[in-house]
């Protein structure tokens, strides 16, 4: 976090100043490690073993928060008879289909056992009726209660059998204990390479700092995400935090540290191919359960919990998009939504592109030719296109692949027509940014973009206008989605810059109008202040009868009245959660599921950690944060038999987006198993110590081809572990930072970090050249020989590891070897994430043959090199590589 999210890292540092303990567990000793109280080095790809060891430690030492776990998690829920764990099947769960290399969770009996009388039972009976789920539909939020992910709608988890004594052998707590029993401190040490006492120190610190009086937060970044088991790594952290009582409480939770300023917003609104804004599922093609709106709602929503409002979310979204054209008679235009007919995630899409399956591509805000995993495949895909549109600040690798790629064919052999659109910089446009804590903040435009540069919003808005004009008058059914799309975001008056001068840009959309559409309107009520439909104050106002329109239900409330953009509010108050600084979705809640910050009776777990509580006099929830719970639902509320929606959520169940209101220690909705299991990375120098028959996850997706060779088995050819990382001085694959002379002066060239021991083995000297090779390619880099990386002793053998920054490629002022030319295209089964944080390679001293890539733009010339007055010599910016020499 200190290296990659330095602005946000000031808050952990403030916590440390006040006595907080910072722990860093990472393969590399970094700037973060240097300021932490405890650093533990582990081998890249061994995270589930480490976290699983923490789960086992908490359980075996009886350090779990008993009252919290019993009341707020599904620990007491009983799983169907017939389920078998990885402990029973030597590394696989029941239901694995060897032929299709996938799990059938229905055949594997992953689901919750239903009570025989239609009500939740307490006796732990072995003979309750098993669930019978109808075939069909089932994607999106139906999965969260499903015993058959992707194929069946949810059965009601509120009707599951439970054993509050936690003694039933098939209750989740007992399954959890058996599953993680082998993750002992000794096994953690053997798999991860850390010392037993280091691991136990972390475990003790977490346990001591959790419970009624204290909470601990876990923060992770791409070191957990970019693995074929990444989803399960993060799930293990969720299990640990639930057991310790750290979810829904101040100072607790799990923070996903985002690599861009609005990655969170991009998934919220949404740029993912298989979701609609607000995490509604994109309907698939040729699926009977999604043929019409009613079947889509039935298969994708949930009968209980807050997702029972699914129909309000989707109907209001359709009204926002299609306006008056969306009516009850035409299913509110549901048939106009594009259907998913294949895998359009980036890895699968570029694999298809590299094999000639894509005609044209729009590329904005990304540099796959330099930053995509196995960038060779990404560049091969771009070379196969007929046309490519690139919107960017600079001519990146993705704009210059046709002529500057040192590994590519000559330009005469490439038929791709590239259109480069100069984009506006951040300070030249306005809009919202949503950060890792779900906080939406508005940034304002400072100046007009130079020359022909335009904002992304300008480009897509005007492209949409031209397309609507082109197809105007068409009666073809396939054109109606475009023609009926609301597209009216022009400024009412010409915009002005902060200094009062008129903007010279014509056609810029008014993004506050976009935000108002996202917020939503009550269509049957006119606001006398504007003469337009009244803005919604909250998603609780949404209807499914066509009287409300809302572009993203979780953002509703961000613009509740005219001239009040809450994302633009910057008021500091005495309230520690600062509710008037920006707007946090949903409903300006700063701590999700904060009902869990109070005990089942509604009293704070402790005075020092109070956040919301039940006010017995006012008969409502109160506190500094906005309650993430029904305001007047008392703690003693019990759902009546057959209750639906929020009426089925008891006053003691905080996790309202789950069908049973509970935090799930066990989840049947993940495609690679209901519990996290340690598997080695696909490329590893070692076998799986815990489950020798199954080295890597059986559910990894591969993309076969000559450009994407994989070193599947441990092999002497590639014995060294490699992991990629980020530098503060550069940004992602370098599209902005490698065109900046000052940043290039701070970090001038590609390098590789390696230990003294590995350098001595291979004859590599500090500052000298070295080469790194994988089955996909070979690059050269300067050697940084350092103690920050150390060898690990695993099963009696030494395992070396190197670190590779992923900022360099062949475009810009500073060019060099591209770490992403070494990584592979492979994907986890849940979210199609690649595995760039753990792969194998070979290293040796020396350089590559042939000419090195040369800069594509000259170093910037600064107006003057005269000293800046009243500035130390050490801070004088020469503005050129080599200190002006």
Helices and strands as residue ranges (DSSP letters): H 9-17, E 23-26, H 31-35, E 38-41, H 47-60, H 66-72, E 96-97, E 102-103, G 140-145, G 157-159, H 172-180, H 185-192, H 196-208, E 218-220, H 222-225, H 230-244, E 254-256, H 263-269, E 275-276, E 280-281, G 288-290, H 293-300, G 306-309, H 310-322, G 323-325, G 328-336, H 346-354, E 360-364, H 368-371, H 375-383, E 387-392, H 397-404, G 411-413, E 417-422, G 426-428, E 431-434, E 439-443, H 456-470, G 477-479, H 480-484, H 511-519, E 521-527, E 532-535, G 539-541, E 548-549, G 553-555, G 566-568, E 583-584, G 594-597, E 612-615, E 620-623, G 646-648, E 701-702, G 716-718, E 720-725, G 737-739, H 741-746, E 751-754, H 756-762, E 769-774, E 777-785, E 792-794, E 797-799, E 801-805, G 819-821, E 826-827, E 839-845, G 873-875, G 881-884
